[in-house]
Every structure is written in C-alpha cells, then in structure tokens.
Amino acid sequence: MADRDISPVDADDVAGDASLGPNNGTAASQPQPEPECYYQSLGEFAGWLLDVYRRSTRGQARVFCPQWWKHPEAVARMDALWRAFEQLRQDPGTGMSVFWRDHADHHMSVLLDADGPFKGCEDGHSEHPLGPLAEQEPPAVLFQRDERGLPPIATEPPRAHAHTPPTGVGRAQDTSRRP
C-alpha cells in the first residue's frame, strides 16, 4: 500500500480544458456515458481510505479493528463512505471537501470511538464483538409493507413567507386601535 498512488485524481482529469464548461465541448443532447467507479470494490476503497485517514489508536480515545470487515456496522459505514466518495469525486468544485467533512470525518469518528463498534478490539480483533442493541423481536406490524411510498424529491425547498410567522409564533394580536 505504501507505494501506490493515494490520489483519486487521474492525470487526464486534471489536464482537461475546463474553459469548455461541464460538457468539455460535447453537445448537450449527446448522452454521457455512466461514470465508472474509481475503486472497483469496497476492499479497494477501504485500502485507500485507511491508508490516508491516519489517526493514533494508542490510549483509550480511539480503537480500530484490523479485521474491520467482521463488524457489520463497520462494513455498512465503509460501504456508505465508498458510495459517497464515488458520487462526490465527480464534483470538480467542493465534492471532495464535502466527502471529507460530511462523510469521512463523521463515519470514521464513529468507527474509531472508544465506545464504537470496535470496542473490545484494542489489542486486535476480538472474537467477542459487541452484540446488537436489541434483544427482543419487534412486533410483526413493524414488518408490514408501507404502501405510502417516499415523498417526491423537490427541486427547491418550500419557501416560507416572510410576512407570515409560523403558527403559534409571534405576539398576541393587538386589538386596540392606535392613531
């Protein structure tokens, strides 16, 4: 790992002529090919991330398990990080900053937390990892299909009217008349 390039930017990406705009001179009506993932697997992405995201795990403040893939929460979080990375790396502006700030720093802080999913793995992988939080089976009604579906994605958030305060906010109505 030490001798591999840790930068997720290809030379061709940097050398492109940005003055042509986002289409780089191609007609807007031509369909663009679906972008391919930079990392072809979760393991490949995790190798890169763990190589560049360096923190001390000495002491009680942080814990990391060298066999992170044996912890379901870690796999789920690393997979979420990989997907966020692949999406955000395509944003030439602030995409990678958003990845680090909103995704990597958040999830890695949770994973490395001394009370996180690797608790007990201070000296290597523990054969007794933390168990799930819930011990009882939830009622069957929670497993019934929800037919309501998801709300539509709005292109803009609804605008609040500046002249109308939200319900229950503001002063009581003044009924006296003033000149």
Secondary structure as the mmCIF struct_conf table of DSSP 4:
data_model
#
loop_
_struct_conf.conf_type_id
_struct_conf.id
_struct_conf.beg_label_comp_id
_struct_conf.beg_label_asym_id
_struct_conf.beg_label_seq_id
_struct_conf.end_label_comp_id
_struct_conf.end_label_asym_id
_struct_conf.end_label_seq_id
TURN_TY1_P TURN_TY1_P1 ALA A 2 ASP A 3
BEND BEND1 ARG A 4 ARG A 4
HELX_RH_AL_P HELX_RH_AL_P1 ALA A 11 ALA A 15
BEND BEND2 GLY A 16 GLY A 16
HELX_RH_3T_P HELX_RH_3T_P1 ALA A 18 LEU A 20
TURN_TY1_P TURN_TY1_P2 GLY A 21 GLY A 25
TURN_TY1_P TURN_TY1_P3 ALA A 28 SER A 29
BEND BEND3 GLN A 30 GLN A 30
HELX_LH_PP_P HELX_LH_PP_P1 PRO A 31 CYS A 37
BEND BEND4 TYR A 38 SER A 41
HELX_RH_AL_P HELX_RH_AL_P2 LEU A 42 VAL A 52
BEND BEND5 GLY A 59 ALA A 61
STRN STRN1 ARG A 62 ARG A 62
TURN_TY1_P TURN_TY1_P4 PRO A 66 GLN A 67
HELX_RH_3T_P HELX_RH_3T_P2 TRP A 68 LYS A 70
BEND BEND6 HIS A 71 HIS A 71
HELX_RH_AL_P HELX_RH_AL_P3 PRO A 72 LEU A 88
TURN_TY1_P TURN_TY1_P5 ARG A 89 GLN A 90
TURN_TY1_P TURN_TY1_P6 PRO A 92 THR A 94
HELX_RH_AL_P HELX_RH_AL_P4 GLY A 95 VAL A 98
HELX_RH_PI_P HELX_RH_PI_P1 PHE A 99 ALA A 104
HELX_RH_AL_P HELX_RH_AL_P5 ASP A 105 LEU A 112
STRN STRN2 ASP A 113 ASP A 113
TURN_TY1_P TURN_TY1_P7 ALA A 114 ASP A 115
BEND BEND7 GLY A 116 GLY A 116
TURN_TY1_P TURN_TY1_P8 PRO A 117 GLY A 120
TURN_TY1_P TURN_TY1_P9 GLU A 122 ASP A 123
BEND BEND8 GLY A 124 GLY A 124
BEND BEND9 GLU A 127 HIS A 128
HELX_LH_PP_P HELX_LH_PP_P2 PRO A 129 PRO A 132
BEND BEND10 LEU A 133 LEU A 133
BEND BEND11 GLN A 136 GLN A 136
HELX_LH_PP_P HELX_LH_PP_P3 GLU A 137 PRO A 139
HELX_RH_3T_P HELX_RH_3T_P3 ALA A 140 PHE A 143
BEND BEND12 GLN A 144 GLN A 144
TURN_TY1_P TURN_TY1_P10 GLU A 147 ARG A 148
HELX_LH_PP_P HELX_LH_PP_P4 LEU A 150 ALA A 154
BEND BEND13 THR A 155 GLU A 156
HELX_LH_PP_P HELX_LH_PP_P5 PRO A 157 HIS A 161
TURN_TY1_P TURN_TY1_P11 ALA A 162 HIS A 163
BEND BEND14 THR A 164 THR A 164
HELX_LH_PP_P HELX_LH_PP_P6 PRO A 165 PRO A 166
TURN_TY1_P TURN_TY1_P12 THR A 167 GLY A 168
BEND BEND15 GLY A 170 GLY A 170
HELX_LH_PP_P HELX_LH_PP_P7 ARG A 171 GLN A 173
BEND BEND16 SER A 176 SER A 176
#
